[in-house]
Amino acid sequence: MLGDHSAVLSSAPSRRAVFSVVGASVVAGLTACSSSETSTPVQTPTGAGASPDVPGPNGALAVGGEVPTSSASPTPTATATKRIRRTFIPDYQLPPMVGGLAPVITKIETKHPVVFLTIDDGNIKTPESIKLMAEYDYPASLFLTKDTVADNPAFFTAFKAQGSLVENHTVTHNINMVRQWGYQQQLNDMVGMQEYSFQHYGRRPTLFRPPGGAYSNVMRQAVADAGMKAIVTWEAKANAGKMDYQVGNSLRPGDIVLMHFRAEFAADLAAFRAAHLAAGLEVVLLEDFLGVA
Ligand SMILES: [Zn+2]
């Protein structure tokens, strides 16, 4: 629990639901999983600055060496289940399904000093990754691909201890699925990962990340029909040992950061850590914030 969070909230009880819902069809140019990826397009810069004085359990400005306990926490909301280790009242609401299409989220509009870490694919599985995530106590949304984790699915259960959740990044990771596949084939590739996740991690994913990042309305419909709540893209990346920003040159509250399970995991995580500490942001689980854990 962070007392400063409630302070922030009580002084700004805004319930604005401003978010980035992209209703357009195919978004091209996203290559989330190639080495030459670019960031998410179509994002409106916001003026929200980081709160300068908020400590976080995963390292941000640990003033006084102790994080306040939940005794000072605000009244839990419907989404504040016991799973949530970091107490705050979300000031953002997941956009609803409209016309059977799942919303697309690039960034969370929030006044809370939080940032969201997402880690994709699952190709490189090193004990060092587990160790670092535990050391920093980072929860993350793990967008895993069945075909890349099937040789060792148990590896990813280790991240549960920090509150991480496995989400859906398809079975086959076809980065051209939007162009090559129709509704049914896309749906099948999503449902396959839904079931695989349930089998191995005990939960059906609620979030979907398109391989390569491109999506369409057909994909949005398939995501909804597969039982998921949203497509999640990103606004910043930890890549090749450094941060890449779609907007500005630092992390901002509500940013969704993309990483991968790659050989340079440690360097990427170090870049992310330096960035979120510099910005005074706490790493919290996206699913907790959205109420879809
Ligand atoms: Zn990927």
Residues whose N, C-alpha, C, O or C-beta is under 5 A from the ligand:
A	BS01	ZN	C33 D120 D121 P211 G212
